[in-house]
Amino acid sequence: MTFRLREIGLTALTYLAVVAIFFPILWTLLAGFKTEGTAVAQPPVLFFLPTFDNFREALTNAGYLGFFVNSVIISVGSTLVAFILGIPAAFALGLFPTEKTAGTLSWVLSTKMMPAVGVIIPLIIIFKQIGLFDTIAGMVVLYTAINLPLVIWMMRSFFAEIPKDLIEAARIDGADTLRVLLGVAIPFVTPGLAATGLLCLIFSWNEFFLVVNLAGPHASTLPVYIAGFMTSEGLFWAKMSAASTLAVIPVFIAGWAAQRSLVRGLTMGAVK
Amino acid sequence: MARSTRLLLIAPAIVYLAALTQAPFVLTLWYSFQKWILTSPELGVTFVGFENYAYTIFQDVTFRTAVLNLVLITAGIVVFSLVFGMAFALLLHRKFPGQGIARSLAIAPFFVMPTVNAVVWKNLLLNPVFGFVSYFTTHIGLPRVDILAQFPKLGIITMAVWQWTPFMMLILLAGLQSVPDDIREAAKVDGADAWEEFRGITLPLLGPFIELSVLLATIYVLQLFGEIFVATQGGPGSATTTLPYYVYQTISQGNDVGTSSAQGVCAVIIASVIATFLLRLLSRTFKVSKA
């Protein structure tokens, strides 16, 4: 009996803790459906007649849509380029390791650990000189470099799980490397590929330091738009909440879809 | 696999990474020995040796503050996220109705972009007049506080802990799943209470996962920028100016290429000391398999 009570108590505590950690998101979501007056009301209002005006306004606001489109193009583009560069490398490192493989992987990881402040100044100067500053192409180039180590490490760990016999059989059948990669290896790691892609999308979507330093009005993404609420529209909580909600929803969808591989991605494949 | 095929597959990725991370860092090093103000092209670019470093390390008081703030804020975030993350992992590891959705909801803060995190906390939650936290604290008889003005470091730590707790939780949950439940059950049968079981069995077995989560979080949190940019702009004064934010200020407001580069190099040195430590631990605890 005491055991049952203890279990019920722990479950109740768990629900309470989860509600508490999710509350800031819930509160923002609710504020997006409020009028500006209700959003700042004291005491806080929990039940109210929802309005869709803030969401409608955000979605029809040319400024907001521009940032949104930039975010989509830059994160999808950089994920694709990172795939094109990273998958062949991960394939070679994962399925045909040599004594140099561990060293190469450590080096790749070290580029991921490089603080952005260590490279930002030359990047600003060079990007301005060669016309990549504040361009979509420039941001794709940068985010590809952020995504590449993740693609290499994660895909390597997925490729390494392919049974060796499968690869050998294909080679004996006369398949060349390209055909082994495209016909045998990639179909085998499709779930891993999807998870890796989703993680790349999340990290590029949320990135802020590089975009705020290397982009202006043309190539800025949603995190920059939201940061703008601090100066110009900080008092419009309902509008700010609706815009914030719309900015994070794609990441929630991607994140929950990739939930099973999240730990693997966050630890660069160290924890499965 | 033939050497040439191998090279063809690996080289493009390596060259790309080298061009975008290694090469700019070498340039940062080079710039750090120059006097170069972007807004004063008439002064030109002159080689000044270690002058920028001498200024940064021995004269610039704000730089020292920024390093200290970086250490304090990072340590605060990592320690509190670890404690909360452990609590969440232990709670969510139990079987209970709705476990799946509870886990999904608890992970959610990690997906929120830093700038949304900052505008939401600064306004909806921590605003001293209209914020929810203020309503809550005054309701239970505590004085009204403006956390970001009075305790700015605590404010930044709070919003980042909210974001990084799920990160810790995820890695620790994976750790708990790797500990066979019967080992923990056996301890209970032997009469150990929950705390003894946690201290004696779970915690030691989670060791490698705790190390990994702490070191990874440290590497990422050392780069914390968006929250500070939006919520405090490094202030009040320089109370929340960390090294990354200070470099940003030096280049974007001071346009000082030489000094900001020297600061950037110092930031890299600090981070690489920690990264080396991390890599050594990673290769010790999770052997990079050759297969």
Interface residues (C-beta under 8 A of the other chain):
Chain A: E7 L10 T11 L13 T14 Y15 A17 V18 I21 F22 P24 I25 W27 T28 A31 V40 A41 Q42 P43 P44 L85 G86 P88 A89 F91 A92 L93 F96 P97 T98 T101 A102 T104 L105 S106 W107 V108 L109 S110 T111 M113 M114 P115 A116 V117 G118 V119 I120 I121 P122 L123 I124 I125 I126 V141 L142 T144 A145 L148 P149 I152 A160 T177 I202 W205 N206 F208 F209 V212 N213 L222 P223 V224 I226 A227 F229 M230 G234 W237 M240 S241 S244 A247 V248 V251 F252 A254 G255 W256 Q259 L262 V263 L266 T267 A270 V271 K272
Chain B: M1 T5 R6 L8 L9 I10 P12 A13 I14 Y16 L17 A18 L20 T21 Q22 A23 P24 F25 L27 T28 Y31 A87 F88 L91 L92 R94 F96 P97 G98 A102 R103 S104 L105 A106 I107 A108 P109 F110 F111 V112 M113 P114 T115 V116 A118 V119 V120 W121 K122 N123 L124 L125 V129 F130 F132 Y135 H139 W162 T165 P166 F167 L170 I171 L173 A174 G175 F209 L212 L216 I219 L222 Q223 F225 G226 F229 V230 L243 P244 V247 Y248 I251 S252 V257 S260 S261 Q263 G264 V265 A267 V268 A271 S272 A275 L278 L279 L282 S283 F286 V288 S289 K290 A291
